[in-house]
C-alpha cells in the first residue's frame, strides 16, 4: 500500500473524478468510491440509485460488493476505502461489517445535506428514540424472533462475521 500522503490523495482524486463523471453522465448522484489493496484498485463504485431504481446502490455499497466478489470474502482485509464523501449511515454500517483497514473521505455529510442529500437527516434520526423517529419503528413478535438466535447459538459449523 502506498501510505504516503500523495498516494492517498491520488486515490481520493480518482474517487472525486468518478463522482463528477457520474453526475455529468446522468447516471446518479455525486459519489464515487475506490477500494484499494496493496496499492492496487480492487473495485470502483459510483452512485447508481436512480439508474438502478435501487436505494442501496450507493457508491460504497457498489464497490464493496464488487471487491468482496473479487476476493471471494465478506471481509475487506488489508483494504482501504476512498470515498468522495463521508458515507451515509447505511454505507458506514456496511463499511464496518466489511472491516477494511481504513476509510478516507473528502466531502462531509454537511456538504451533502447542503445540496439536498438526506444523509445528515438520517444521522439525526438515529439519535432519536425509536418511537420519536419519522418512520415508526415498532417491535412485534420478539419472543418468536429469538428462535432464530437460539438456532444460531447452537449451530456448530457457523461462520462468524
C-alpha positions in Angstrom: 0.0 0.0 0.0 1.1 3.5 -0.7 1.0 5.1 2.7 2.3 8.4 1.6 0.0 11.5 1.5 0.5 11.6 -2.3 -0.7 8.0 -2.6 -3.9 8.7 -0.5 -4.5 11.9 -2.5 -4.1 10.1 -5.8 -6.8 7.6 -4.9 -9.1 10.3 -3.5 -8.7 12.4 -6.6 -9.8 9.4 -8.7 -12.9 8.9 -6.4 -13.8 12.6 -6.7 -13.3 12.5 -10.5 -15.6 9.4 -10.7 -18.2 11.3 -8.7 -18.0 14.2 -11.1 -18.2 12.0 -14.2 -21.2 10.2 -12.7 -23.2 13.4 -12.4 -22.1 14.6 -15.9 -23.1 11.3 -17.4 -26.6 11.4 -15.8 -26.1 8.1 -14.0 -26.7 9.1 -10.4 -25.6 11.2 -7.5 -22.2 12.9 -7.0 -20.5 10.0 -5.2 -17.5 7.8 -6.1 -15.6 5.1 -4.2 -12.4 3.1 -4.7 -11.3 0.1 -2.8 -7.5 -0.4 -2.8 -5.5 -3.3 -1.5 -1.7 -3.3 -1.6 -1.6 -0.3 -3.9 -4.0 -1.9 -6.5 -7.6 -0.8 -7.1 -9.8 -3.8 -6.5 -13.1 -2.1 -7.1 -14.8 1.1 -8.1 -18.3 2.2 -7.5 -20.4 5.2 -8.3 -23.9 6.1 -7.1 -26.4 4.2 -9.2 -29.6 4.7 -7.1 -31.6 6.3 -9.9 -30.1 4.3 -12.7 -31.0 1.0 -11.0 -34.0 2.2 -9.0 -32.2 0.8 -6.0 -31.9 2.9 -2.9 -29.0 0.7 -1.7 -26.9 1.3 -4.8 -24.6 3.9 -3.2 -21.0 4.1 -4.4 -19.6 2.5 -1.3 -22.1 -0.5 -1.5 -21.4 -1.0 -5.2 -17.7 -1.0 -4.6 -17.9 -3.3 -1.5 -20.0 -5.8 -3.4 -17.5 -5.9 -6.3 -14.5 -6.1 -4.1 -16.0 -8.9 -2.0 -16.9 -10.9 -5.1 -13.3 -10.5 -6.4 -11.8 -11.5 -3.1 -14.3 -14.3 -2.5 -14.7 -13.0 1.0 -17.2 -11.0 3.0 -14.4 -9.0 4.6 -12.0 -6.5 3.0 -8.9 -7.4 5.0 -6.0 -5.0 4.3 -8.1 -2.8 2.1 -8.5 0.9 2.2 -11.7 2.6 1.1 -11.6 6.1 -0.6 -15.0 7.8 -0.8 -15.6 11.1 -2.4 -18.0 12.0 0.5 -18.4 10.9 4.1 -20.5 7.8 4.0 -24.2 7.8 4.9 -25.3 5.6 7.9 -26.1 2.6 5.6 -22.7 2.7 3.9 -20.9 3.3 7.1 -22.6 0.3 8.6 -21.6 -1.8 5.5 -18.0 -0.5 5.8 -17.8 -1.6 9.4 -19.2 -5.0 8.5 -16.6 -5.3 5.8 -13.8 -4.4 8.2 -11.3 -2.6 5.9 -8.0 -1.3 7.2 -9.1 2.4 6.8 -11.7 4.7 5.3 -10.8 8.0 3.7 -13.4 10.6 2.6 -13.4 14.0 1.1 -16.8 15.8 1.3 -18.8 15.8 4.6 -22.3 14.9 5.4 -23.0 18.6 5.9 -21.8 19.2 2.3 -24.2 16.5 1.0 -27.0 18.0 3.0 -26.4 21.4 1.5 -27.2 20.0 -2.0 -30.2 18.0 -1.0 -29.0 14.6 0.2 -30.5 13.4 3.4 -27.6 11.6 5.0 -27.4 14.2 7.7 -31.1 13.8 8.4 -30.7 10.0 8.8 -27.7 10.5 11.2 -30.0 12.8 13.3 -32.9 10.3 13.1 -30.7 7.5 14.5 -30.1 9.6 17.6 -33.8 9.8 18.4 -35.7 7.2 20.5 -37.3 4.7 18.1 -40.8 5.9 18.9 -39.8 9.5 18.0 -38.5 8.8 14.5 -40.3 10.0 11.4 -40.7 6.4 10.2 -42.4 4.4 13.1 -40.1 1.6 14.4 -42.3 -0.8 16.2 -41.2 -4.1 17.7 -43.5 -7.1 17.4 -43.1 -10.9 18.0 -39.9 -10.5 20.0 -40.2 -13.9 21.7 -40.8 -15.7 18.4 -37.8 -14.0 16.8 -35.5 -15.4 19.5 -35.9 -18.8 18.0 -33.6 -17.9 15.1 -30.9 -16.7 17.5 -31.2 -19.9 19.5 -30.6 -21.9 16.3 -27.6 -19.8 15.5 -26.2 -20.2 19.0 -26.3 -24.0 18.9 -25.1 -24.3 15.3 -21.7 -26.0 15.4 -20.5 -25.2 11.9 -21.4 -21.5 11.7 -19.2 -19.0 10.0 -18.8 -16.0 12.3 -18.8 -12.5 10.9 
